């Protein structure tokens, strides 16, 4: 069954059809939430908010864009909203956590992922959102432009400038 048929069933209150519909797009929505929030706990909260909001606002989906684009937009908005709420809370670093063995290949990959997440978190919100929607949600420039309510050239500029900032943040300083 295609997304349109599932959407019609969802609008009639079929929660199983909604489960199947969002299940098709959940991985990308999760990636958007995770990359914007920067951690699994917040991403889980943002994804839950996304799914709840999508179900409650299904009647507002006009079909001008693909369902996946609409869901990714909700995911990005839920993630950004959660970040704004959490900015008021100080970061907490618990004492006594055992650090992983930093000599293992797995630890290197984890360190790389953490470095990218940390660098993404340092980008201006508009840049981070544009990069995440492009790289992790596979949205087109025009879909990102519609989401951010800006022109395509602005999206291209944000992505380009954001990538340049990421490279600068991820390149070790040479002494």
C-alpha positions in Angstrom: 0.0 0.0 0.0 1.4 3.4 -0.9 1.7 6.4 1.4 -1.4 8.1 -0.1 -3.6 5.1 0.7 -2.2 4.7 4.2 -2.7 8.5 4.7 -6.4 8.1 3.7 -6.8 5.3 6.3 -5.0 7.4 8.9 -7.4 10.3 8.4 -10.2 7.9 9.1 -8.6 7.2 12.5 -6.7 4.0 11.6 -3.8 4.0 14.1 -2.3 0.8 12.6 -2.1 2.5 9.2 -0.4 5.5 10.9 2.1 3.1 12.5 2.9 1.6 9.1 3.2 5.0 7.5 5.5 6.5 10.1 7.4 3.2 10.3 8.5 3.8 6.7 10.0 7.2 7.6 11.0 6.6 11.2 14.7 6.0 10.6 15.1 9.3 8.8 13.1 11.2 11.3 15.2 9.6 14.1 18.4 10.7 12.3 17.0 14.3 12.1 16.2 14.2 15.8 19.5 12.7 16.8 21.7 15.0 14.7 19.9 18.2 15.8 19.7 17.3 19.5 23.1 15.7 19.7 22.2 12.9 22.1 20.0 9.8 22.1 18.0 10.7 25.2 16.9 14.1 23.7 16.4 12.5 20.3 14.0 9.9 21.8 12.0 12.7 23.4 12.0 14.7 20.2 11.0 11.6 18.1 8.1 10.9 20.6 7.0 14.6 20.3 7.3 14.2 16.5 5.0 11.2 16.3 2.5 12.6 18.7 2.4 15.9 16.8 2.1 14.1 13.4 -0.9 12.0 14.6 -2.6 15.0 16.2 -2.1 17.3 13.2 -2.6 14.8 10.4 -5.7 16.8 9.3 -3.3 19.8 8.6 -1.2 17.8 6.1 -2.3 19.2 2.8 -0.3 17.0 0.5 1.7 19.8 -1.1 4.9 17.9 -0.2 5.6 14.3 0.4 4.5 12.9 3.8 8.2 12.2 4.6 9.1 15.9 4.1 6.3 16.9 6.3 7.3 14.4 9.0 11.0 15.5 8.8 9.9 19.1 9.3 7.9 18.2 12.4 11.0 16.2 13.6 13.3 19.2 13.1 10.9 21.6 14.8 10.4 19.2 17.7 14.2 18.8 18.1 14.8 22.5 17.9 12.1 23.2 20.4 13.6 20.7 22.8 17.0 22.2 22.4 15.6 25.7 23.2 13.9 24.4 26.3 17.1 22.6 27.5 19.4 25.6 26.9 18.0 27.0 30.1 19.3 23.9 32.0 23.0 23.7 32.8 25.0 20.8 31.4 25.5 18.1 33.9 28.6 15.9 33.8 28.3 13.1 36.3 31.5 12.1 38.1 32.9 8.6 38.2 31.9 7.4 34.7 34.3 4.8 33.3 35.8 6.0 30.0 36.0 3.6 27.1 39.3 2.1 26.0 40.5 4.9 23.7 42.9 2.6 21.9 40.3 0.5 20.2 39.0 1.0 16.6 35.4 1.2 18.0 36.5 3.9 20.4 38.0 5.8 17.5 34.7 5.6 15.6 32.8 6.7 18.7 35.2 9.6 19.2 34.7 10.6 15.6 30.9 10.5 15.9 31.1 12.5 19.1 33.4 15.1 17.5 31.0 15.5 14.6 28.0 15.8 17.0 29.9 18.3 19.1 30.9 20.4 16.0 27.3 20.3 14.7 26.1 21.6 18.1 28.4 24.6 17.7 26.9 25.6 14.4 24.3 28.4 14.2 20.9 26.8 14.4 19.9 27.5 10.8 23.1 26.0 9.4 22.9 22.9 11.6 19.2 22.4 10.6 20.0 22.8 6.9 22.9 20.4 7.0 21.0 17.8 9.0 18.0 17.9 6.7 20.3 17.6 3.6 22.8 15.0 4.9 20.7 12.9 7.3 17.1 13.3 6.0 18.0 13.4 2.3 15.8 16.4 1.7 16.3 18.4 -1.5 17.3 22.0 -1.5 13.8 23.0 -2.4 12.3 20.9 0.4 14.8 22.4 2.9 13.9 25.9 1.6 10.2 25.3 2.1 10.9 23.9 5.6 13.1 26.9 6.6 10.9 29.4 4.7 13.8 30.8 2.8 15.0 30.7 -0.8 17.0 27.9 -2.3 20.1 30.1 -2.6 19.9 30.8 1.1 19.8 27.1 1.8 22.8 26.4 -0.4 24.7 29.2 1.3 23.8 27.9 4.8 24.9 24.4 3.9 28.1 25.6 2.3 29.0 27.9 5.2 27.9 25.3 7.7 30.2 22.7 6.1 33.1 25.1 6.1 32.6 25.8 9.8 32.4 22.0 10.4 35.7 21.5 8.6 37.3 24.3 10.7 35.9 22.8 13.9 37.0 19.3 13.1 40.5 20.1 11.8 43.0 19.9 14.6 44.8 23.2 15.3 48.4 23.1 14.1 50.7 24.6 16.6 
